[in-house]
Amino acid sequence: MHVRLFTAAVTAAALCACVSEADMSAIERAAASFHQHQAAGEHRANYDAADATFRAALPAADFERINEAIRNAEGCSDPVRDPMNYRSSATTSGNFVMVVYNRTCTGGPLVEQFTFKIVGGVPRLSGYYVSGMALFPSATGQPAAPPTQSAAPENKAPEEETPPPGNRT
């Protein structure tokens, strides 16, 4: 009986994927610092503060290009964390928390997904994903028109000529 109760408690705790209030506060402070550096064009500060696995996976120049594209998105509101969109996980590589921030921009939405690795109570950026039409200022936002009949070549085999009757060999 005690074994089942213990197993149920451990399973419930594992499935809970709870984030402590202290960790979430630290994550929000880290994200705010990231956004301040981003707005100021201080991309190297964010890159240098990231976890070593992040830096090993993404060259600094690519990180700077991504962040400049975000800075160039027109008419963006301040980033706002989506309180209902987070996930935590504990693995053999450490404890990770993923949070999502949204911005409304003139060219459409901009969504940032941060993954922080908690190291000694300190969140370190270990993943950063950004998406949204605001990153593509020349895009119209309209879906591409389907090809017209004249624009799309037909892919069928050429028909064999049938010789006229009486001339068959």
KELO-808989 format. One line per field, with one value per residue: residue in one letter; x negated, y, z of N, C-alpha, C, CB in turn. Coordinates in steps of 0.2 Angstrom, whole numbers. Glycine has a CB too. Layout:
<recs>
kemar: [A  ...]
nx: [X  ...]
ny: [Y  ...]
nz: [Z  ...]
cax: [X  ...]
cay: [Y  ...]
caz: [Z  ...]
cx: [X  ...]
cy: [Y  ...]
cz: [Z  ...]
cbx: [X  ...]
cby: [Y  ...]
cbz: [Z  ...]
</recs>
This chain:
<recs>
kemar: [M  H  V  R  L  F  T  A  A  V  T  A  A  A  L  C  A  C  V  S  E  A  D  M  S  A  I  E  R  A  A  A  S  F  H  Q  H  Q  A  A  G  E  H  R  A  N  Y  D  A  A  D  A  T  F  R  A  A  L  P  A  A  D  F  E  R  I  N  E  A  I  R  N  A  E  G  C  S  D  P  V  R  D  P  M  N  Y  R  S  S  A  T  T  S  G  N  F  V  M  V  V  Y  N  R  T  C  T  G  G  P  L  V  E  Q  F  T  F  K  I  V  G  G  V  P  R  L  S  G  Y  Y  V  S  G  M  A  L  F  P  S  A  T  G  Q  P  A  A  P  P  T  Q  S  A  A  P  E  N  K  A  P  E  E  E  T  P  P  P  G  N  R  T]
nx: [-4  -10  -20  -13  -6  -17  -23  -12  -12  -25  -24  -13  -20  -30  -22  -16  -25  -29  -34  -43  -39  -50  -59  -52  -51  -64  -66  -58  -64  -76  -72  -67  -79  -85  -77  -79  -93  -92  -83  -92  -102  -112  -117  -127  -129  -118  -121  -133  -129  -121  -118  -132  -129  -120  -127  -137  -129  -124  -131  -138  -137  -125  -116  -115  -111  -98  -92  -93  -84  -73  -73  -71  -58  -43  -34  -31  -24  -27  -35  -25  -23  -15  -5  1  -6  -19  -32  -40  -54  -63  -78  -92  -101  -98  -88  -74  -65  -52  -46  -34  -34  -24  -22  -13  -14  -16  -17  -11  -10  -22  -31  -40  -49  -57  -69  -75  -89  -90  -102  -109  -99  -99  -93  -98  -100  -95  -89  -81  -68  -60  -46  -34  -25  -29  -42  -45  -44  -42  -32  -15  -6  5  10  2  6  15  7  10  18  11  -2  -6  -15  -9  -12  -13  -15  -21  -9  -8  -10  3  3  11  25  22  9  2  -12]
ny: [-6  6  8  10  22  30  29  35  48  52  51  60  72  73  74  86  97  109  126  135  149  158  154  157  171  174  170  178  190  188  187  200  207  202  207  221  222  218  228  238  235  227  214  205  204  197  185  181  179  167  150  138  127  133  143  135  129  139  152  167  178  174  174  188  193  188  194  207  207  206  218  227  225  233  245  237  231  231  217  203  191  176  169  157  149  139  128  115  105  91  84  73  82  93  106  113  127  133  147  159  174  187  199  213  218  231  224  212  198  194  181  175  161  156  146  142  136  131  135  132  140  151  157  152  156  144  140  148  154  162  168  174  185  198  198  198  210  213  204  201  196  189  174  164  165  152  142  147  139  141  144  133  119  105  89  76  61  61  58  44  44  38  27  31  21  7  9  2  -7]
nz: [0  4  -5  -17  -14  -13  -25  -33  -28  -32  -46  -48  -44  -54  -65  -63  -67  -61  -58  -47  -38  -36  -45  -57  -56  -57  -70  -77  -74  -81  -94  -96  -95  -106  -116  -114  -117  -131  -137  -136  -144  -140  -143  -141  -127  -123  -129  -124  -111  -112  -110  -112  -121  -129  -135  -142  -152  -160  -170  -165  -174  -182  -172  -169  -181  -181  -170  -174  -185  -177  -170  -181  -184  -187  -177  -165  -150  -132  -126  -120  -107  -110  -98  -97  -105  -103  -99  -90  -87  -80  -83  -86  -91  -84  -76  -85  -91  -101  -109  -116  -125  -132  -145  -152  -168  -182  -194  -191  -179  -167  -160  -147  -140  -126  -119  -104  -94  -78  -67  -53  -47  -56  -71  -87  -104  -115  -126  -140  -149  -163  -171  -183  -194  -193  -195  -208  -218  -231  -235  -240  -233  -238  -245  -257  -274  -283  -296  -313  -327  -339  -334  -327  -333  -341  -336  -344  -353  -370  -383  -394  -411  -421  -435  -451  -456  -466  -469  -461  -454]
cax: [0  -14  -23  -8  -5  -23  -23  -7  -15  -31  -21  -10  -25  -33  -18  -14  -29  -28  -39  -43  -38  -56  -62  -48  -53  -71  -66  -55  -70  -81  -69  -67  -86  -86  -73  -82  -99  -90  -81  -98  -106  -118  -116  -133  -128  -113  -124  -138  -125  -118  -122  -137  -126  -117  -133  -140  -125  -123  -137  -136  -134  -119  -111  -115  -106  -91  -90  -92  -78  -67  -73  -69  -51  -40  -28  -30  -22  -32  -34  -21  -23  -9  -6  3  -10  -25  -33  -46  -56  -69  -81  -99  -105  -97  -81  -73  -58  -51  -41  -32  -32  -21  -22  -9  -18  -12  -17  -8  -12  -29  -31  -47  -49  -63  -70  -80  -91  -91  -109  -110  -94  -100  -91  -103  -96  -98  -85  -77  -65  -56  -42  -29  -25  -32  -49  -45  -41  -39  -27  -9  -1  10  8  0  12  14  5  15  17  5  -8  -8  -15  -6  -17  -10  -19  -18  -5  -11  -5  6  2  17  27  20  2  -1  -16]
cay: [0  12  8  13  29  34  30  40  55  54  52  67  78  73  77  93  101  115  130  138  157  161  152  161  178  174  169  185  195  186  189  207  209  200  212  227  222  217  234  243  232  224  206  201  203  191  179  179  177  161  143  136  123  137  146  130  127  145  157  174  182  172  177  195  194  186  200  214  207  208  225  230  224  240  246  232  233  228  209  201  184  172  166  150  145  138  121  114  98  90  79  72  88  99  108  118  130  136  153  162  181  189  206  214  223  233  219  205  196  191  176  172  156  156  140  143  131  134  132  136  145  156  155  153  155  138  140  155  153  167  168  179  189  205  197  198  216  214  200  205  193  186  167  164  163  145  143  147  134  143  145  126  115  98  83  70  58  63  53  41  45  31  28  30  14  4  10  -1  -12]
caz: [0  5  -11  -22  -12  -14  -33  -35  -26  -36  -52  -48  -44  -60  -70  -62  -70  -58  -58  -41  -39  -36  -52  -62  -55  -60  -77  -80  -74  -86  -100  -96  -96  -113  -120  -114  -122  -138  -139  -136  -149  -136  -144  -138  -120  -122  -132  -119  -105  -113  -108  -116  -126  -134  -139  -146  -157  -164  -170  -163  -180  -183  -166  -170  -187  -179  -166  -178  -188  -172  -169  -187  -185  -186  -173  -160  -143  -128  -126  -114  -106  -109  -92  -98  -110  -101  -98  -86  -87  -77  -87  -84  -93  -80  -76  -90  -91  -108  -108  -122  -125  -138  -146  -158  -172  -187  -199  -188  -173  -166  -154  -144  -136  -123  -115  -99  -90  -71  -65  -46  -46  -61  -77  -92  -110  -118  -133  -142  -156  -164  -177  -184  -200  -192  -197  -215  -219  -238  -236  -240  -228  -242  -247  -264  -279  -286  -303  -318  -332  -344  -330  -325  -338  -340  -335  -346  -358  -377  -386  -400  -417  -424  -443  -454  -458  -473  -470  -455  -456]
cx: [-4  -18  -19  -7  -11  -24  -18  -10  -20  -28  -17  -14  -28  -29  -16  -18  -28  -34  -38  -42  -45  -60  -58  -50  -60  -71  -63  -60  -75  -78  -68  -74  -87  -83  -77  -89  -97  -87  -87  -103  -112  -117  -121  -132  -123  -117  -129  -135  -122  -122  -127  -134  -123  -122  -136  -136  -123  -128  -134  -134  -127  -114  -110  -110  -99  -88  -89  -86  -72  -67  -70  -61  -47  -34  -26  -28  -27  -30  -30  -21  -16  -9  -3  -1  -18  -26  -39  -47  -62  -72  -88  -103  -104  -89  -80  -66  -58  -45  -40  -31  -29  -21  -17  -13  -14  -11  -14  -11  -19  -29  -38  -46  -56  -63  -76  -82  -93  -97  -110  -105  -94  -98  -96  -99  -99  -94  -81  -75  -60  -52  -37  -30  -28  -40  -50  -41  -38  -34  -20  -4  4  7  6  6  10  11  10  13  11  -1  -10  -9  -12  -12  -14  -14  -16  -14  -9  -7  -3  6  9  19  24  12  -1  -6  -17]
cy: [6  13  12  20  33  35  35  47  57  55  59  73  79  76  84  98  108  119  134  146  160  160  156  168  179  174  175  190  194  188  196  210  208  205  219  227  221  224  239  240  229  216  202  200  197  185  176  176  170  155  141  131  127  141  141  128  133  150  163  178  180  175  184  197  193  192  206  213  208  215  229  229  230  239  240  235  230  221  208  194  181  168  158  146  144  130  120  107  97  84  78  78  94  100  114  121  134  141  156  169  183  197  207  220  225  228  212  204  193  187  174  167  155  149  142  137  134  130  136  141  151  154  157  152  149  136  146  154  159  166  173  183  196  204  198  204  217  209  203  202  189  179  168  162  156  147  143  141  135  143  138  122  108  93  77  68  60  57  51  42  38  32  27  23  13  5  7  -6  -17]
cz: [0  -2  -17  -20  -14  -22  -36  -34  -31  -43  -53  -48  -50  -66  -69  -66  -67  -58  -51  -43  -39  -43  -58  -62  -58  -67  -80  -79  -80  -93  -101  -98  -104  -118  -120  -118  -129  -140  -140  -141  -146  -137  -141  -131  -119  -124  -127  -112  -106  -111  -114  -122  -131  -138  -144  -152  -162  -164  -168  -168  -182  -178  -167  -176  -185  -175  -169  -182  -184  -171  -175  -188  -183  -181  -168  -153  -139  -127  -119  -113  -106  -103  -92  -103  -107  -100  -94  -87  -83  -81  -84  -86  -88  -80  -81  -90  -98  -106  -115  -121  -132  -138  -152  -162  -178  -193  -197  -181  -173  -160  -153  -139  -133  -119  -110  -95  -83  -68  -58  -45  -51  -67  -83  -99  -113  -125  -134  -149  -157  -171  -178  -191  -199  -194  -205  -218  -226  -240  -236  -235  -232  -245  -255  -268  -282  -293  -308  -323  -337  -340  -328  -331  -336  -340  -338  -352  -365  -380  -393  -405  -420  -432  -446  -456  -465  -473  -464  -457  -450]
cbx: [5  -19  -26  -1  -3  -29  -22  -1  -17  -36  -16  -5  -30  -36  -12  -15  -28  -26  -40  -49  -34  -61  -61  -40  -53  -75  -61  -49  -73  -83  -62  -64  -91  -84  -66  -84  -103  -84  -76  -101  -109  -118  -115  -140  -125  -107  -128  -142  -120  -116  -116  -142  -121  -113  -138  -141  -118  -116  -140  -142  -139  -118  -115  -122  -108  -90  -95  -98  -77  -69  -80  -73  -48  -38  -22  -36  -15  -31  -41  -14  -27  -8  -2  10  -10  -27  -33  -45  -57  -68  -82  -101  -104  -100  -79  -74  -57  -49  -43  -26  -39  -13  -29  -2  -25  -16  -24  -10  -8  -34  -26  -51  -47  -64  -72  -78  -98  -85  -114  -117  -95  -107  -84  -110  -97  -97  -80  -82  -61  -60  -38  -29  -18  -32  -52  -42  -45  -45  -27  -6  2  12  13  -6  13  20  -1  15  24  7  -7  -3  -23  -1  -20  -3  -20  -24  2  -13  -9  13  -2  18  35  23  0  4  -23]
cby: [0  11  1  9  29  30  23  38  55  48  46  67  77  66  72  94  101  114  135  137  159  158  145  160  180  169  163  187  195  179  186  210  206  193  212  229  215  212  237  243  238  226  205  204  210  192  180  185  182  161  138  132  118  143  149  124  125  148  157  178  181  164  175  198  189  180  200  215  200  204  228  228  218  243  247  227  230  232  205  204  182  168  169  151  148  142  117  116  96  88  81  65  89  105  111  115  135  131  158  158  185  187  209  217  220  239  218  200  190  197  170  178  149  162  133  149  127  132  134  138  148  159  158  149  161  132  134  161  146  174  161  184  190  207  191  192  222  212  194  204  198  190  162  160  168  141  138  154  133  149  149  124  114  97  83  70  51  65  55  34  48  30  23  35  13  8  18  -4  -9]
cbz: [6  11  -14  -22  -5  -11  -36  -32  -19  -36  -54  -42  -38  -62  -71  -54  -78  -50  -64  -36  -33  -30  -54  -61  -48  -57  -79  -75  -67  -86  -101  -89  -92  -114  -118  -106  -120  -138  -134  -129  -154  -129  -151  -140  -117  -127  -138  -117  -102  -121  -107  -113  -123  -130  -134  -142  -154  -162  -177  -159  -186  -184  -159  -171  -193  -175  -160  -183  -191  -166  -168  -193  -181  -192  -177  -160  -141  -121  -126  -115  -100  -116  -86  -101  -117  -94  -105  -79  -95  -69  -94  -87  -100  -82  -69  -97  -85  -113  -103  -126  -124  -138  -148  -156  -175  -190  -201  -193  -170  -165  -156  -141  -139  -118  -119  -94  -93  -67  -70  -45  -39  -61  -79  -91  -115  -114  -133  -141  -156  -164  -177  -179  -202  -185  -195  -218  -218  -243  -231  -247  -223  -248  -246  -265  -284  -286  -305  -322  -336  -347  -324  -320  -340  -345  -328  -348  -358  -381  -388  -399  -423  -422  -446  -460  -458  -478  -470  -450  -457]
</recs>
